[in-house]
């Protein structure tokens, strides 16, 4: 049965698909729109958002060790028609911080052959008491260790989520700008091929009229063949780049979307460069210190710190004190016979003579902490280098794009001048083709530089851990 939710999903899917696949007219897919689609719909992005939920679940699981526990224990024996014994214990235990446990309960024992130490009043006994660790587990026990480490895992999960998104957006961003390069190169070669065909037709007509030597038709034909070969190669590269881009296009992490032929990136003339931000470079040290990859190491250090505290606690002897106040309920009143002289108590003591297991585990954890500190220092330097490298590339590619924009205009001006001279018979076909090749190569170079500038920009944000 199709529900309203299913209908809404299908309608939304149709809208999302049409946003990417319009067959009636060409549609530009901007980088920002592409980024939004990847961030909100890619399966890896969906997995990243689950990281925080995993951290919350881990903390909830650890908190379960502090849940109050209620229980009942009943043991009875019947033999040869006699009720040998009936032992009933029902109680509530409440774990607290620092290993202390508070509990209360009710005991009622009966039977012909009841062990004398289990003999109680007929109405039973109520008790309330406390168990206190005076040695081992006084400051941190297994439950506190697991909860503390679970909270660190929760924070680490958020950092892991940022890392996954940061890497996904960076990798998908590089794929987009490769697609941009492939598309714009194809456009350049399409224009070059059409120009070469028109010129070849013109040269052929002029040769037939006796205005041009027939050898020029051979040269013009060679140019058409070369341009066609270049165009075919560019078309192949564009189709491959488009197919690779489609890998990052999904709907709700479940439905892969295929990019239609009519969906293209913007042209290089409309794209330009990303202006370098010097303020960002001044904040590199601050941004690196909060980088999620570095935070993962620091959380691991905190995790081991909890482990070390716990292992240090295990060097102490076990010394547990228990005290129970007991009273007999008379007519449902638990306090009618209460006296401070009615109680039970106990003391438990044990310790290892050599503590070799505990000392070995503590030494191993201390070594792991030292090793991790070296890794943290190396990670800081690595992240700083990557951020500096990417920001330098961003700054210099911006300058190169600005410079090469003028270079492309100058090559175009030279080409137009050469064409004019060719038309009035003062230049050769070879010179026109040479000027045209220079102009084509300049355009291709500029397209590459724009892509490098855009990639260096997102690379800088990725190196700083702020791309997500």
For each residue, the residues with C-beta under 8 A, 3 or more apart:
1:
2: 6 7
3: 6 7
4: 7 8
5: 8 9
6: 2 3 9 10
7: 2 3 4 10 11
8: 4 5 11 12
9: 5 6 12 13 252
10: 6 7 13 14
11: 7 8 14 15
12: 8 9 15 16 251
13: 9 10 16 17 251 252 255
14: 10 11 17 18
15: 11 12 18 19
16: 12 13 19 20 251 257
17: 13 14 20 21 251 257
18: 14 15 21 22
19: 15 16
20: 16 17 29 37 249 257 259 260 263
21: 17 18 257 258 259 260 262 263
22: 18 25 26 27 260 262 263
23: 260 262
24: 262
25: 22 262
26: 22 262 263 264
27: 22 262 263 264
28: 263 264 265 266
29: 20 33 34 259 263 264 265
30: 33 34 265 266
31: 34 35 173 176 177 265 454
32: 35 36
33: 29 30 36 37
34: 29 30 31 37 38 172 176 248
35: 31 32 38 39 169 172 173 176
36: 32 33 39 40
37: 20 33 34 40 41 42 249 250
38: 34 35 41 42 45 168 169 172 248 249
39: 35 36 42 45 165 168 169 468
40: 36 37 45
41: 37 38 45 46 249 250 251 252 253
42: 37 38 39 45 46 168 172 248 250 253
43: 46 47 250 253 254
44: 47 48 164 168
45: 38 39 40 41 42 48 49 164 165 168 253
46: 41 42 43 49 50 252 253
47: 43 44 50 51 164
48: 44 45 51 160 161 162 164 165 168
49: 45 46 52 53 161
50: 46 47 53 54
51: 47 48 54 55 157 158 160 161 164
52: 49 55 56 154 157 158 161
53: 49 50 56 57
54: 50 51 57 58 157
55: 51 52 58 59 153 154 155 156 157 158
56: 52 53 59 60 154
57: 53 54 60 61
58: 54 55 61 62 150 153 154 157
59: 55 56 62 63 147 150 151 153 154
60: 56 57 63 64
61: 57 58 64 150
62: 58 59 65 143 146 147 149 150 151
63: 59 60 66 67 147 150
64: 60 61 67
65: 62 95 142 143 146 147
66: 63 95 96 143 147
67: 63 64 95
68: 92 93 94 95
69: 92 93 95
70: 91 92 93
71: 90 91 93
72: 88 89 90 91
73: 87 88 89 90
74: 86 87 88 89
75: 85 86 87
76: 83 85 86 87
77: 83 84 85 111
78: 81 82 83 84
79: 82 84
80:
81: 78
82: 78 79 112 113
83: 76 77 78 86 110 111 112
84: 77 78 79 111 112 113 114
85: 75 76 77 109 110 111 112 113 114 115 118
86: 74 75 76 83 108 109 110 111
87: 73 74 75 76 109 111 114 118
88: 72 73 74 106 107 108 109 124
89: 72 73 74 105 106 107
90: 71 72 73 105 106
91: 70 71 72 103 104 105 106 127
92: 68 69 70 103 104 105
93: 68 69 70 71 101 102 103
94: 68 101 102 103
95: 65 66 67 68 69 101 143
96: 66 100 101 102
97: 100 144
98: 138 139 141 144
99: 132 133 137 138 141 143 144
100: 96 97 130 131 132 133
101: 93 94 95 96 130 131
102: 93 94 96 128 129 130
103: 91 92 93 94 128 129 130 131
104: 91 92 126 127 128 129
105: 89 90 91 92 126 127
106: 88 89 90 91 124 125 126 127
107: 88 89 120 124 125 127
108: 86 88 120 123 124 125
109: 85 86 87 88 114 118 119 120 124
110: 83 85 86 114 122
111: 77 83 84 85 86 87 114
112: 82 83 84 85
113: 82 84 85
114: 84 85 87 109 110 111 118 119
115: 85 118 119
116: 119
117:
118: 85 87 109 114 115
119: 109 114 115 116
120: 107 108 109 124 125
121: 124 125 328
122: 110
123: 108 328 329 330
124: 88 106 107 108 109 120 121 328 329
125: 106 107 108 120 121 326 327 328
126: 104 105 106 326 327 328 329 334
127: 91 104 105 106 107 324 325 326 327 344
128: 102 103 104 324 325
129: 102 103 104 322 323 324 325 344
130: 100 101 102 103 322 323
131: 100 101 103 320 321 322
132: 99 100 320 321 322
133: 99 100 136 137 138 141 318 319 320
134: 138 319 320 321
135: 138 316 317 318 319 320 349
136: 133 313 314 316 317 318 319
137: 99 133 140 141 142 313 318
138: 98 99 133 134 135 313 316
139: 98 309 313
140: 137 144 145 148 306 309 310 313
141: 98 99 133 137 144 145 310 313
142: 65 137 145 146 310
143: 62 65 66 95 99 146 147
144: 97 98 99 140 141 147 148 310
145: 140 141 142 148 149 306 307 309 310
146: 62 65 142 143 149 150
147: 59 62 63 65 66 143 144 150 151
148: 140 144 145 151 152 306
149: 62 145 146 152 153 303 306 307
150: 58 59 61 62 63 146 147 153 154
151: 59 62 147 148 154 155
152: 148 149 155 156 299 302 303 306
153: 55 58 59 149 150 156 157 299 303
154: 52 55 56 58 59 150 151 157 158
155: 55 151 152 158 159 295 299
156: 55 152 153 159 160 295 296 299 300 303
157: 51 52 54 55 58 153 154 160 161
158: 51 52 55 154 155 161 162
159: 155 156 162 163 292 293 295 296 299
160: 48 51 156 157 163 164 292 296
161: 48 49 51 52 157 158 164 165
162: 48 158 159 165 166 292 465 468
163: 159 160 166 167 292 293 296 465
164: 44 45 47 48 51 160 161 167 168
165: 39 45 48 161 162 168 169 467 468
166: 162 163 169 170 292 462 465 466 467 468
167: 163 164 170 171 462
168: 38 39 42 44 45 48 164 165 171 172
169: 35 38 39 165 166 172 173 458 462 467 468
170: 166 167 173 174 458 459 462 467
171: 167 168 174 175
172: 34 35 38 42 168 169 175 176 248
173: 31 35 169 170 176 177 454 455 458 467
174: 170 171 177 178 455 458
175: 171 172 178 179 241 244 245 247 248
176: 31 34 35 172 173 179 180 245 265
177: 31 173 174 180 181 451 454 455
178: 174 175 181 182 241 244 451
179: 175 176 182 183 238 241 242 244 245 265
180: 176 177 183 184 265 266 268 271 447 450 451 454
181: 177 178 184 185 241 447 448 451
182: 178 179 185 186 234 237 238 240 241 242
183: 179 180 186 187 238 241 264 265
184: 180 181 187 188 265 267 268 447
185: 181 182 188 189 234 237 238 444 447
186: 182 183 189 190 231 234 235 237 238
187: 183 184 190 191 267
188: 184 185 191 192 234 440 443 444 447
189: 185 186 192 193 227 230 231 234 440
190: 186 187 193 194 231
191: 187 188 194 195
192: 188 189 195 196 227 230 231 436 440
193: 189 190 196 197 224 227 228 230 231
194: 190 191 197 198
195: 191 192 198 199 436
196: 192 193 199 200 220 223 224 226 227
197: 193 194 200 201 224
198: 194 195 201 202
199: 195 196 202 203 220 223 429 432
200: 196 197 203 204 217 220 221 223 224
201: 197 198 204 205
202: 198 199 205 206
203: 199 200 206 207 212 216 217 220 429
204: 200 201 207 208 217 220
205: 201 202 208 209
206: 202 203 209 211 212 216
207: 203 204 210 211 212 213 214 216 217
208: 204 205
209: 205 206
210: 207
211: 206 207
212: 203 206 207 216 217
213: 207 216
214: 207 217 218
215: 218 219
216: 203 206 207 212 213 219 220 429
217: 200 203 204 207 212 214 220 221
218: 214 215 221 222
219: 215 216 222 223 429 430 433
220: 196 199 200 203 204 216 217 223 224 429
221: 200 217 218 224 225
222: 218 219 225 226
223: 196 199 200 219 220 226 227 433
224: 193 196 197 200 220 221 227 228
225: 221 222 228 229
226: 196 222 223 229 230
227: 189 192 193 196 223 224 230 231
228: 193 224 225 231 232
229: 225 226 232 233
230: 189 192 193 226 227 233 234
231: 186 189 190 192 193 227 228 234 235
232: 228 229 235 236
233: 229 230 236 237
234: 182 185 186 188 189 230 231 237 238
235: 186 231 232 238 239
236: 232 233 239 240
237: 182 185 186 233 234 240 241
238: 179 182 183 185 186 234 235 241 242
239: 235 236 242 243
240: 182 236 237 243 244
241: 175 178 179 181 182 183 237 238 244 245
242: 179 182 238 239 245 246 259
243: 239 240 246 247
244: 175 178 179 240 241 247
245: 175 176 179 241 242 248 249 259
246: 242 243 249 256 257 258 259
247: 175 243 244
248: 34 38 42 172 175 245
249: 20 37 38 41 245 246 256 257 258 259
250: 37 41 42 43 253 254 255 256 257
251: 12 13 16 17 41 254 255 256 257
252: 9 13 41 46 255
253: 41 42 43 45 46 250
254: 43 250 251
255: 13 250 251 252
256: 246 249 250 251
257: 16 17 20 21 246 249 250 251
258: 21 246 249
259: 20 21 29 242 245 246 249 263
260: 20 21 22 23 263
261:
262: 21 22 23 24 25 26 27
263: 20 21 22 26 27 28 29 259 260
264: 26 27 28 29 183
265: 28 29 30 31 176 179 180 183 184
266: 28 30 180 270 271
267: 184 187 270 271
268: 180 184 271 443 446 447 450
269:
270: 266 267
271: 180 266 267 268 450 454
272: 401 450
273: 397 398 401 402 450 453 454
274: 394 398 453 454 457
275: 398
276: 391 394 395 398
277: 280 281
278: 281 282
279: 282 283
280: 277 283 284 287 391 460 464
281: 277 278 284 391
282: 278 279
283: 279 280 286 287
284: 280 281 287 288 384 387 388 391 464
285: 288 289 384
286: 283 289 290
287: 280 283 284 290 291 387 464 465 466
288: 284 285 291 294 380 383 384 387 464 465
289: 285 286 294
290: 286 287 294 295 465
291: 287 288 294 295 383 464 465
292: 159 160 162 163 166 295 296 465
293: 159 163 296 297 379 383 465
294: 288 289 290 291 297 298 376 379 380 383 465
295: 155 156 159 290 291 292 298 299
296: 156 159 160 163 292 293 299 300
297: 293 294 300 301 372 375 376 379
298: 294 295 301 302 376
299: 152 153 155 156 159 295 296 302 303
300: 156 296 297 303 304 372
301: 297 298 304 305 369 372 373 376
302: 152 298 299 305 306
303: 149 152 153 156 299 300 306 307
304: 300 301 307 308 365 368 369 372
305: 301 302 308 309 369
306: 140 145 148 149 152 302 303 309 310
307: 145 149 303 304 310 311 365
308: 304 305 311 312 362 365 366 369
309: 139 140 145 305 306 312 313
310: 140 141 142 144 145 306 307 313 314
311: 307 308 314 315 358 361 362 365
312: 308 309 315 362
313: 136 137 138 139 140 141 309 310 316
314: 136 310 311 358 361 362
315: 311 312 355 358 359 362
316: 135 136 138 313 319 351
317: 135 136 349 350 351
318: 133 135 136 137 348 349 350 351
319: 133 134 135 136 316 347 348 349
320: 131 132 133 134 135 347 348
321: 131 132 134 345 346 347
322: 129 130 131 132 344 345 346 347 348
323: 129 130 343 344 345
324: 127 128 129 343 344 345
325: 127 128 129 338 340 342 343
326: 125 126 127 342 343 344
327: 125 126 127 334 335 337 338 339 342
328: 121 123 124 125 126 337
329: 123 124 126 332 333 334 336
330: 123 333 336 337
331: 336
332: 329
333: 329 330 336
334: 126 327 329 338
335: 327 338
336: 329 330 331 333
337: 327 328 330 342
338: 325 327 334 335 342
339: 327 342
340: 325 343
341:
342: 325 326 327 337 338 339
343: 323 324 325 326 340
344: 127 129 322 323 324 326
345: 321 322 323 324
346: 321 322
347: 319 320 321 322
348: 318 319 320 322
349: 135 317 318 319
350: 317 318
351: 316 317 318 355
352: 355 356 357 358
353:
354:
355: 315 351 352 358 359
356: 352 359 360
357: 352 360 361
358: 311 314 315 352 355 361 362
359: 315 355 356 362 363
360: 356 357 363 364
361: 311 314 357 358 364 365
362: 308 311 312 314 315 358 359 365 366
363: 359 360 366 367
364: 360 361 367 368
365: 304 307 308 311 361 362 368 369
366: 308 362 363 369 370
367: 363 364 370 371
368: 304 364 365 371 372
369: 301 304 305 308 365 366 372 373
370: 366 367 373 374
371: 367 368 374 375
372: 297 300 301 304 368 369 375 376
373: 301 369 370 376 377
374: 370 371 377 378
375: 297 371 372 378 379
376: 294 297 298 301 372 373 379 380
377: 373 374 380 381
378: 374 375 381 382
379: 293 294 297 375 376 382 383
380: 288 294 376 377 383 384
381: 377 378 384 385
382: 378 379 385 386
383: 288 291 293 294 379 380 386 387 463 465
384: 284 285 288 380 381 387 388
385: 381 382 388 389
386: 382 383 389 390 463
387: 284 287 288 383 384 390 391 460 463 464
388: 284 384 385 391 392
389: 385 386 392 393 463
390: 386 387 393 394 456 459 460 462 463
391: 276 280 281 284 387 388 394 395 456 460 463
392: 388 389 395 396
393: 389 390 396 397 452 456 459
394: 274 276 390 391 397 398 453 456 457 459 460
395: 276 391 392 398 399
396: 392 393 399 400
397: 273 393 394 400 401 449 452 453 456
398: 273 274 275 276 394 395 401 402 453
399: 395 396 402 403
400: 396 397 403 404 449 453
401: 272 273 397 398 404 405 446 449 450 453
402: 273 398 399 405 406
403: 399 400 406 407
404: 400 401 407 408 442 445 446 449
405: 401 402 408 409 446
406: 402 403 409 410
407: 403 404 410 411 442 446
408: 404 405 411 412 439 442 443 446
409: 405 406 412 413
410: 406 407 413 414
411: 407 408 414 415 435 438 439 442
412: 408 409 415 416 439
413: 409 410 416 417
414: 410 411 417 418 435 438 439
415: 411 412 418 419 432 435 436 438 439
416: 412 413 419 420
417: 413 414 420 421
418: 414 415 421 422 427 431 432 435
419: 415 416 422 423 432 435
420: 416 417 423 424
421: 417 418 424 426 427 431
422: 418 419 425 426 427 428 429 431 432
423: 419 420
424: 420 421
425: 422
426: 421 422
427: 418 421 422 431 432
428: 422 431 432
429: 199 203 216 219 220 422 432 433
430: 219 433 434
431: 418 421 422 427 428 434 435
432: 199 415 418 419 422 427 428 429 435 436
433: 219 223 429 430 436 437
434: 430 431 437 438
435: 411 414 415 418 419 431 432 438 439
436: 192 195 415 432 433 439 440
437: 433 434 440 441
438: 411 414 415 434 435 441 442
439: 408 411 412 414 415 435 436 442 443
440: 188 189 192 436 437 443 444
441: 437 438 444 445
442: 404 407 408 411 438 439 445 446
443: 188 268 408 439 440 446 447
444: 185 188 440 441 447 448
445: 404 441 442 448 449
446: 268 401 404 405 407 408 442 443 449 450
447: 180 181 184 185 188 268 443 444 450 451
448: 181 444 445 451 452
449: 397 400 401 404 445 446 452 453
450: 180 268 271 272 273 401 446 447 453 454
451: 177 178 180 181 447 448 454 455
452: 393 397 448 449 455 456
453: 273 274 394 397 398 400 401 449 450 456 457
454: 31 173 177 180 271 273 274 450 451 457 458
455: 173 174 177 451 452 458 459
456: 390 391 393 394 397 452 453 459 460
457: 274 394 453 454 460 461
458: 169 170 173 174 454 455 461 462 467
459: 170 390 393 394 455 456 462 463
460: 280 387 390 391 394 456 457 463 464
461: 457 458 464 466 467
462: 166 167 169 170 390 458 459 465 467
463: 383 386 387 389 390 391 459 460
464: 280 284 287 288 291 387 460 461 467
465: 162 163 166 287 288 290 291 292 293 294 383 462
466: 166 287 461
467: 165 166 169 170 173 458 461 462 464
468: 39 162 165 166 169
